[in-house]
Amino acid sequence: SGPCADVTSSNDRCNALRFMGYLQQQRRVEVKSVFPIFASPRLAPAVQRYAENLVEERGLKYGTVAGYLLSITSIARWAHGVVRKSGGEAAARLDSSVLDALDSLHRQCKAQARKQDAFDTDTPANWLTWAECQATRVIAVTRCLQADSEASLDMLHDVCLLTLLTYQPPDRVGLMRSLQLGGSLKRVGSGGFRLDITAPTAHKTAVVFGPTRTTLPTAICESITSYTNAAQLQDGHYLFYAGTDASKPLEPYAWTRLVKGCFQRHSTRAVPLAPKELRASFTTWLKDGDHSDATLKAAAKAMRHSTKMQASRSYHKGQHDKTIAAAMRVAEQFASRFSATASSK
């Protein structure tokens, strides 16, 4: 879909420019255009040397390098397709084994990344455990209760954000970033809310993982109601927006900055936790705990981590709530143990 394609192509473009800059500066290769590089029969050994340089000389982790190689492989596959369709001598010189070699390099890099992660026992500086994430929310709630009238709206905003991110399995970045009242965030009954991702255009994961409707926990609904009432947000407005224009959602970079800033303001260690680290924290807690396979599978669906499409694109009332109910219940039960009232006792 459009949002997914924009993000992916932008990332691939950056990685391609990084690789071509390496070729030009380190290997003295004259870079004039994309095709002589990415359709070259000498691409695979050049990429291997590039990966070795990133790991050995620049100290990057294999997981990061694997992402770079995936972009290079995707662009090379595209370049081969374009040259093949154009015909002529350039098409005759194409070597399809280059693509197989790139795929192999990518797999090897991912395997090394798994080994590296298994033996990496150091806790990252920008890391919070799932319990610390809950404590961060409690601190924000406590400060909100103590805030004066001028600061109350900002505090209600932070409480709303942190409650959304910690009272349920943290969903993919784009979904939380683009929550729209009356759209993906629908009112239910008196004070209730539901995530509604049933329209194919509602979010990039709707096409891949199928439509979902998820009833939100009471604590989340209360925080949304308090914030939207104070901010006077109406249907059609986005829950999180830049400046004063609530009709436009935040850009991805601005969303990351918002989440990091919120955690840095309220966590005890002032950690600027990014959305992807937040999801990793929840996943780590879930896997380390005594949770059933059904709960783990439900969490994967709730976080849009499944690699397969749902068997059916059709929506049946109540079906999708049941699909992820186990993960929602576990997350809510754990989060409810952390409250401003409990922390003060």
Stockholm file with secondary structure:
# STOCKHOLM 1.0

chainA/1-345         SGPCADVTSSNDRCNALRFMGYLQQQRRVEVKSVFPIFASPRLAPAVQRYAENLVEERGLKYGTVAGYLLSITSIARWAHGVVRKSGGEAAARLDSSVLDALDSLHRQCKAQARKQDAFDTDTPANWLTWAECQATRVIAVTRCLQADSEASLDMLHDVCLLTLLTYQPPDRVGLMRSLQLGGSLKRVGSGGFRLDITAPTAHKTAVVFGPTRTTLPTAICESITSYTNAAQLQDGHYLFYAGTDASKPLEPYAWTRLVKGCFQRHSTRAVPLAPKELRASFTTWLKDGDHSDATLKAAAKAMRHSTKMQASRSYHKGQHDKTIAAAMRVAEQFASRFSATASSK
#=GR chainA/1-345 SS CHHHHHHHHHHHHHHHHHHHHHHHHHSCCCCCCSHHHHTCTTHHHHHHHHHHIIIIISCCCHHHHHHHHHHHHHHHHHHHHHHHHHCHHHHHTCCTHHHHHHHHHHHHHHHHHHHHHHHCCSCCSSCCCHHHHHHHHHHHHHHHHHCCTTTHHHHHHHHHHHHHHHSSCCCCHHHHHTCBBTTTEEEETTTEEEEEECSTTTCHHHHHHCCEEEECCHHHHHHHHHHHHHHTCCTTCBSSBSTTCTTSBCCHHHHHHHHHHHHHHHSTTCCCCCHHHHHHHHHHHHHHSCCCHHHHHHHHHHTTCCSSCCSCCSCCTTHHHHHHHHHHHHHHHHHTTCCHHHHTC
#=GC SS_cons         CHHHHHHHHHHHHHHHHHHHHHHHHHSCCCCCCSHHHHTCTTHHHHHHHHHHIIIIISCCCHHHHHHHHHHHHHHHHHHHHHHHHHCHHHHHTCCTHHHHHHHHHHHHHHHHHHHHHHHCCSCCSSCCCHHHHHHHHHHHHHHHHHCCTTTHHHHHHHHHHHHHHHSSCCCCHHHHHTCBBTTTEEEETTTEEEEEECSTTTCHHHHHHCCEEEECCHHHHHHHHHHHHHHTCCTTCBSSBSTTCTTSBCCHHHHHHHHHHHHHHHSTTCCCCCHHHHHHHHHHHHHHSCCCHHHHHHHHHHTTCCSSCCSCCSCCTTHHHHHHHHHHHHHHHHHTTCCHHHHTC
//
